[in-house]
Structures are given as structure tokens and as C-alpha cells.
Amino acid sequence: MSASTPLGTSSATAVAPRDGLTEVQASLLEAIAGALTGIEVDYRDLEPLGPEELAAVLAPRDEQYRQRIVHHMVLGELVLRPLPVDVAARVASYAAALGVDDRFVRVARRYAQGAFGLAWMDLQRSGFTEHVRQVELGELPEELCRTDPFQQPIVNPDLEAAWTSFRGLPRGALGREVAEMYDCRQFALPGTPAGPSVYLAQHDFVHVLADYGTNLKGELEVFAFIGRADPDPKGFAWLATLIGLFETGYIVDTGFFERDVRERNIQAQGMGQRIADAIRRGKVVCEHYGTDLFDVDYYALAGQSVDDLRVQLRIPAKSPAARQSGSAGVFELEGYSEIQRRAFEGRNG
């Protein structure tokens, strides 16, 4: 039995509905196992493995490792709509056996019970609002660094001017590339009435550095990457929230993204490979760079080349499987949403 088999068996046992794993669950969990271990596991035909047996297997592992295993189980249940109560309870039993007291397990149980408002409150407490902390952003005023991503951004000419200045940087520089990303899509700049908060704008630098598109599939990829790159397991909140917004509709809105379930993005062909590869890449960054990517001072790095910064942050290339599955780059039209593509076409005549 391979080292990954007990983990795969337990995950499949924990999150399977009465009729067995759904196709999207199996493909997603298989892709994550393959991306992280290099071992292929068929999740559709595994013998059950109970909580106590898994606890024995993971006894030598530290709490953070066990917590991330529980997060993979939670991810496997969050893609279900409706989420069966017995599945949520089973995942909770595995978490308890592993000695993991994790709020994401409670979030999933709230979903299963239909208590979406309470679930959203728990999710905020599980990492989102706790993640919003003061970060140093070069010479920008200190008050700009204390923003809440759930609130409307403040209008600030200094922040807008900082982003406008990026357009004068050399081609290939991070600031120039992120400004071009905004201009191509006719996004409003941070600091303007319709622009994002300074905190949320941090993830746009990562879109460029990790080379992910800005449609809903690209957002799922970039937040899977950011969440796993965070040394604190609370980073999982990003992926959990995006799934709730764009896949199952459990979350109505967060103040900066609105719910959109017209297209089932995780169920789309190849998305399991794409999410799994984003998690793999984030894991590499976590192990070698070890800093929450929302805390990086990109303003101080804006003049450096994207290629050099990818080396500095230890961002690995996308896997061939992710590319073949449709993972689009930030400047590839396949990575634009329909509205963003129309904006690009209008800008270019």
C-alpha cells in the first residue's frame, strides 16, 4: 500500500454521499493527490478507512499536517450541493479523531443544516477577517494598510497615483504588467470609487506572478494558490469562500465578489487538474518562501521584473497537465471573462 493510499481512502470514505463519490469529488481529490505526491490513486474504488485507523496512520505527523488533511476533506464536501448532513457529520468525526479543532468543519456543517448566514459568520472568523492585518506598502499612507476586504474601498488619490505610475515602468516589470492587466480589462484602479481595496488589490499582483486568468476559473486557481502558499492553514478560507461564491452558491456575496453559479466552474472539464496544480504550486512557495502572499510589499517590488520575482518567491511553473487542462495565462484571452473580453476588444478597436 502506497503512503498516499490511507489518506485517499479516508478522504473518499469521509466525503462520499450514500451513492458514492460524485464525479467532481473523485476527479478533484485524485488530482490533488497526484499533484502533491506524484502517486495516482483511483478514489472511486477504495476500501473504507475509519477515523481511528487514519488517526493511527497520521500519529507521527504534526497538527498542521493533520489540519491540511482535514481541509482536503472539507474541500471534497464543499463541492456538494446539497451537502448531506451525514457527510458533514462524518468529516467532523474524522477531524475529532485527528485532534483537529477546525472552524471550516463547522462551516461545512452549517451549510449542510441550511444555516448559510451562520456559516458565513464562521467563515469570516475562520481566517478571512483575521487575515486582514496591517501590511507595509512602501511609502503609501499608513491608513491605507488597514482596510477590510468586506467594506467598500475608500477613495484615495495617493493610491490611485501609485497605480497610475506603474504605467511608466519598463515592460516586464511587475508594476507595468499589473497595470496592463487592469487596462486591458478596463478595471478601475485602486483608490478610485469603483476600484478594489488596497488589501484585495494584493491578489492582482499574484495573478501576474502566478500567471492566472481573471475569469471565475482563474480566480479559483489564484485563490487556491494563495491559500496554500500561506504558512497559516487559515489561508484555506480563500478557496472555501470562492467555491461557495462561484460553485455552490452557499455564500450570497462578500462585498467584493458577488455570487455567480450560472456556470459550474469546478465541474468543468480539467478544473480538478487546475485546482490541484495551483495547490501544488502554493505548497512549494509555502515551503521555500514562507510568507502570506497578501503580506508581500509588492509596491516596493513593482520595478523588478516578473521573471526575477518568480525566482525570488520560488513560484514554480504550471504543470503540463494544468496547461493541457486549459489553465490560461493572465494575458491570454481564454483567461478573460466574457465582459472582460468585450472590454479588451473595445479598447483595441
PLY file of the C-alpha trace (Angstrom):
ply
format ascii 1.0
element vertex 349
property float x
property float y
property float z
element edge 348
property int vertex1
property int vertex2
end_header
0.00 0.00 0.00
1.45 3.40 -1.00
1.91 6.18 1.53
-0.91 8.17 -0.07
-3.44 5.34 -0.12
-4.61 5.65 3.52
-5.13 9.37 3.03
-7.01 8.84 -0.20
-9.08 6.04 1.31
-10.01 8.10 4.35
-10.89 11.19 2.29
-13.09 9.12 -0.01
-14.75 7.47 2.97
-15.34 10.75 4.77
-16.90 12.77 1.95
-18.80 10.15 -0.08
-22.60 10.59 -0.23
-24.76 7.48 0.08
-24.49 6.71 -3.63
-20.71 7.07 -3.60
-18.34 9.84 -4.61
-19.58 12.19 -7.28
-17.50 12.57 -10.41
-16.39 16.07 -9.44
-15.32 14.88 -5.97
-13.34 11.96 -7.34
-11.60 13.93 -10.08
-10.70 16.80 -7.73
-9.35 14.61 -4.93
-7.45 12.38 -7.37
-5.86 15.40 -8.99
-4.80 16.87 -5.64
-3.28 13.57 -4.52
-1.40 13.22 -7.80
-0.16 16.81 -7.79
1.10 16.69 -4.20
2.51 13.14 -4.06
3.13 12.13 -7.66
1.09 8.98 -6.99
-2.12 8.24 -8.85
-4.97 6.97 -6.69
-8.35 5.83 -8.02
-10.76 7.33 -5.49
-13.74 5.54 -6.99
-12.76 2.07 -5.80
-11.18 2.27 -2.37
-11.87 0.21 0.73
-13.27 2.24 3.67
-10.88 3.56 6.28
-12.34 4.83 9.54
-11.34 7.81 11.68
-9.40 5.79 14.25
-7.41 3.96 11.57
-6.50 7.25 9.91
-5.51 8.72 13.27
-3.11 5.81 13.77
-1.55 6.38 10.34
-1.09 10.10 10.99
0.04 9.80 14.60
3.67 10.73 13.71
2.55 13.84 11.83
2.26 17.30 13.38
-1.02 19.16 13.89
-0.62 21.43 10.86
-0.23 18.43 8.55
-3.32 16.79 10.01
-5.24 20.04 9.68
-4.44 20.30 5.98
-5.67 16.72 5.51
-8.95 17.76 7.12
-9.10 20.76 4.77
-8.89 18.40 1.79
-11.88 16.55 3.22
-13.75 19.82 3.69
-12.93 20.75 0.10
-14.36 17.41 -1.02
-17.64 18.11 0.76
-17.95 21.80 -0.16
-18.41 20.95 -3.84
-21.65 19.13 -2.96
-24.96 20.95 -3.29
-26.91 20.00 -1.33
-24.34 18.95 1.23
-25.75 15.89 3.06
-25.88 16.20 6.85
-24.36 12.73 7.28
-21.34 13.68 5.14
-20.70 16.80 7.23
-21.03 14.79 10.44
-18.65 12.12 9.13
-15.97 14.68 8.26
-16.38 16.14 11.74
-15.74 12.70 13.23
-12.50 12.35 11.26
-11.38 15.82 12.40
-12.12 14.88 16.02
-10.15 11.62 15.71
-7.19 13.56 14.32
-7.35 16.04 17.18
-8.12 18.88 14.78
-10.47 21.58 16.08
-11.11 23.47 12.87
-13.77 26.05 12.13
-14.02 25.02 8.49
-15.50 21.73 9.63
-18.18 23.71 11.43
-18.72 25.89 8.35
-19.50 22.80 6.29
-21.92 21.52 8.95
-23.72 24.88 8.86
-24.07 24.52 5.08
-25.47 21.02 5.50
-28.02 22.34 8.00
-29.01 25.22 5.71
-27.68 27.81 8.17
-25.88 29.82 5.49
-25.76 33.09 7.45
-24.15 31.40 10.44
-21.76 29.58 8.12
-20.65 32.85 6.57
-20.12 34.33 10.02
-18.00 31.33 10.98
-16.06 31.56 7.72
-15.18 35.19 8.39
-13.93 34.21 11.83
-12.05 31.24 10.39
-9.47 33.25 8.54
-10.90 35.96 6.35
-11.18 38.88 8.74
-8.31 37.58 10.86
-6.15 37.66 7.73
-6.70 41.39 7.29
-3.87 42.89 9.23
-1.57 45.81 8.74
0.95 45.36 5.96
3.74 47.71 4.97
3.11 49.08 1.49
6.13 51.20 0.64
5.58 54.93 1.01
1.77 54.78 0.94
-0.06 56.36 3.90
-0.40 54.05 6.87
-4.20 54.26 6.91
-4.34 52.59 3.50
-2.88 49.45 5.02
-5.73 48.85 7.46
-8.57 48.06 5.11
-11.26 45.43 5.46
-11.97 43.50 2.23
-15.64 43.26 3.22
-16.13 47.01 3.19
-16.32 49.38 0.25
-12.85 50.73 -0.58
-12.03 54.31 0.28
-11.30 56.86 -2.44
-7.67 57.88 -2.17
-5.77 59.95 -4.75
-2.38 58.80 -3.41
-3.22 55.15 -4.02
-4.60 55.91 -7.47
-1.44 57.87 -8.28
0.74 54.96 -7.19
-1.07 52.62 -9.57
-1.06 55.19 -12.38
2.73 55.50 -12.03
3.10 51.77 -12.74
2.32 52.50 -16.40
5.65 54.33 -16.73
7.74 51.35 -15.60
9.69 49.23 -18.11
7.92 46.37 -19.86
8.28 43.16 -17.91
8.31 44.96 -14.55
5.69 43.76 -12.09
4.01 47.15 -11.76
3.84 47.67 -15.52
2.40 44.19 -16.06
-0.30 44.52 -13.38
-1.25 47.97 -14.72
-1.52 46.46 -18.20
-3.74 43.71 -16.77
-6.06 46.40 -15.42
-6.00 48.48 -18.60
-6.69 45.52 -20.90
-9.84 44.74 -18.94
-10.72 48.38 -18.18
-10.66 47.66 -14.46
-10.98 50.66 -12.16
-7.73 51.39 -10.35
-7.39 51.03 -6.58
-8.05 54.37 -4.93
-10.88 55.24 -7.33
-14.59 54.94 -6.39
-15.09 51.68 -8.30
-11.66 50.19 -7.60
-10.78 47.38 -5.19
-9.44 47.91 -1.69
-5.68 48.10 -1.27
-5.80 44.75 0.50
-7.76 42.94 -2.19
-5.60 44.51 -4.90
-2.73 42.50 -3.45
-4.09 39.39 -5.15
-3.88 41.10 -8.56
-0.09 41.13 -8.30
-0.33 37.38 -7.74
-2.46 36.98 -10.88
0.54 38.30 -12.83
3.25 36.46 -10.89
1.47 33.08 -10.94
0.07 33.75 -14.45
-3.60 33.01 -13.84
-6.53 34.43 -15.76
-9.17 36.69 -14.24
-12.34 34.83 -15.18
-14.03 32.74 -12.50
-11.92 29.67 -13.21
-8.78 31.79 -12.95
-9.97 33.25 -9.66
-10.44 29.76 -8.25
-6.89 28.91 -9.34
-5.29 32.04 -7.93
-7.00 31.72 -4.56
-6.17 28.01 -4.35
-2.56 29.06 -4.96
-2.64 31.94 -2.45
-4.40 29.89 0.19
-1.90 27.03 0.07
1.09 29.37 -0.14
0.12 30.80 3.25
2.07 29.10 6.08
-1.06 29.50 8.23
-3.71 26.89 7.34
-6.34 29.64 7.71
-5.42 30.58 4.16
-7.81 27.80 3.13
-10.59 30.35 3.77
-9.94 31.91 0.38
-10.60 28.75 -1.59
-13.54 27.76 0.61
-15.19 31.13 0.04
-14.61 31.20 -3.70
-16.18 27.76 -4.03
-19.15 28.97 -2.04
-19.50 32.01 -4.31
-18.84 30.55 -7.73
-19.67 26.88 -7.48
-22.35 26.01 -4.95
-23.86 29.41 -4.19
-23.78 28.90 -0.43
-22.44 32.44 0.04
-24.52 35.34 -1.29
-21.71 37.88 -1.51
-18.64 39.08 0.35
-18.71 42.75 -0.52
-16.07 42.44 -3.23
-17.26 39.41 -5.23
-20.88 38.57 -5.95
-22.31 35.09 -6.10
-22.40 33.58 -9.59
-23.43 29.95 -10.07
-24.58 30.17 -13.69
-21.52 28.17 -14.72
-20.33 25.26 -12.60
-16.64 26.02 -12.74
-15.14 23.25 -10.64
-17.25 20.72 -12.51
-15.86 21.97 -15.83
-13.55 19.60 -17.65
-9.96 19.87 -16.43
-10.67 22.04 -13.39
-9.64 19.30 -10.97
-6.17 19.30 -12.52
-6.02 23.08 -12.50
-7.03 23.48 -8.85
-4.70 20.66 -7.83
-1.76 22.23 -9.65
-2.47 25.60 -8.03
-2.37 23.89 -4.64
0.91 22.15 -5.60
2.49 25.43 -6.66
1.29 27.15 -3.50
2.78 24.37 -1.39
6.19 24.94 -3.00
6.00 28.68 -2.26
4.92 27.95 1.31
7.85 25.61 1.91
10.53 27.85 0.38
9.27 31.44 0.76
7.08 31.05 3.85
5.16 34.34 3.73
1.46 35.05 3.27
1.31 36.47 -0.26
-1.15 39.11 0.93
1.60 40.46 3.19
4.24 40.94 0.48
5.17 44.57 -0.24
4.56 44.48 -4.00
4.76 48.27 -4.22
8.43 48.12 -3.26
8.92 45.33 -5.80
6.96 46.98 -8.63
10.06 47.98 -10.58
11.58 44.48 -10.58
11.00 42.05 -13.43
8.29 39.44 -13.14
10.76 36.71 -14.08
13.16 37.69 -11.29
10.37 37.88 -8.73
9.11 34.42 -9.65
12.56 33.11 -8.76
12.67 35.17 -5.55
9.24 33.96 -4.40
10.07 30.41 -5.57
6.99 30.18 -7.80
7.24 27.01 -9.91
5.93 26.77 -13.44
2.49 25.37 -14.14
2.43 21.65 -14.79
1.89 20.39 -18.36
-1.33 18.73 -17.12
-2.70 22.06 -15.90
-1.79 23.72 -19.20
-3.39 20.91 -21.18
-6.48 21.21 -18.98
-6.93 24.83 -20.03
-5.13 26.86 -17.35
-4.88 30.21 -19.12
-2.31 32.91 -18.51
-3.20 36.38 -17.33
-2.80 37.88 -20.81
-4.38 35.02 -22.77
-7.92 35.71 -23.97
-9.03 32.33 -22.63
-8.35 33.77 -19.17
-10.77 36.67 -19.65
-14.44 36.60 -18.67
-16.97 37.48 -21.35
-17.33 41.02 -20.00
-13.56 41.44 -19.73
-13.11 40.21 -23.30
-15.61 42.76 -24.57
-13.69 45.47 -22.73
-10.45 44.28 -24.31
-11.98 44.24 -27.79
-13.41 47.72 -27.25
-10.04 49.05 -26.12
-8.35 47.59 -29.17
-10.96 48.63 -31.67
0 1
1 2
2 3
3 4
4 5
5 6
6 7
7 8
8 9
9 10
10 11
11 12
12 13
13 14
14 15
15 16
16 17
17 18
18 19
19 20
20 21
21 22
22 23
23 24
24 25
25 26
26 27
27 28
28 29
29 30
30 31
31 32
32 33
33 34
34 35
35 36
36 37
37 38
38 39
39 40
40 41
41 42
42 43
43 44
44 45
45 46
46 47
47 48
48 49
49 50
50 51
51 52
52 53
53 54
54 55
55 56
56 57
57 58
58 59
59 60
60 61
61 62
62 63
63 64
64 65
65 66
66 67
67 68
68 69
69 70
70 71
71 72
72 73
73 74
74 75
75 76
76 77
77 78
78 79
79 80
80 81
81 82
82 83
83 84
84 85
85 86
86 87
87 88
88 89
89 90
90 91
91 92
92 93
93 94
94 95
95 96
96 97
97 98
98 99
99 100
100 101
101 102
102 103
103 104
104 105
105 106
106 107
107 108
108 109
109 110
110 111
111 112
112 113
113 114
114 115
115 116
116 117
117 118
118 119
119 120
120 121
121 122
122 123
123 124
124 125
125 126
126 127
127 128
128 129
129 130
130 131
131 132
132 133
133 134
134 135
135 136
136 137
137 138
138 139
139 140
140 141
141 142
142 143
143 144
144 145
145 146
146 147
147 148
148 149
149 150
150 151
151 152
152 153
153 154
154 155
155 156
156 157
157 158
158 159
159 160
160 161
161 162
162 163
163 164
164 165
165 166
166 167
167 168
168 169
169 170
170 171
171 172
172 173
173 174
174 175
175 176
176 177
177 178
178 179
179 180
180 181
181 182
182 183
183 184
184 185
185 186
186 187
187 188
188 189
189 190
190 191
191 192
192 193
193 194
194 195
195 196
196 197
197 198
198 199
199 200
200 201
201 202
202 203
203 204
204 205
205 206
206 207
207 208
208 209
209 210
210 211
211 212
212 213
213 214
214 215
215 216
216 217
217 218
218 219
219 220
220 221
221 222
222 223
223 224
224 225
225 226
226 227
227 228
228 229
229 230
230 231
231 232
232 233
233 234
234 235
235 236
236 237
237 238
238 239
239 240
240 241
241 242
242 243
243 244
244 245
245 246
246 247
247 248
248 249
249 250
250 251
251 252
252 253
253 254
254 255
255 256
256 257
257 258
258 259
259 260
260 261
261 262
262 263
263 264
264 265
265 266
266 267
267 268
268 269
269 270
270 271
271 272
272 273
273 274
274 275
275 276
276 277
277 278
278 279
279 280
280 281
281 282
282 283
283 284
284 285
285 286
286 287
287 288
288 289
289 290
290 291
291 292
292 293
293 294
294 295
295 296
296 297
297 298
298 299
299 300
300 301
301 302
302 303
303 304
304 305
305 306
306 307
307 308
308 309
309 310
310 311
311 312
312 313
313 314
314 315
315 316
316 317
317 318
318 319
319 320
320 321
321 322
322 323
323 324
324 325
325 326
326 327
327 328
328 329
329 330
330 331
331 332
332 333
333 334
334 335
335 336
336 337
337 338
338 339
339 340
340 341
341 342
342 343
343 344
344 345
345 346
346 347
347 348
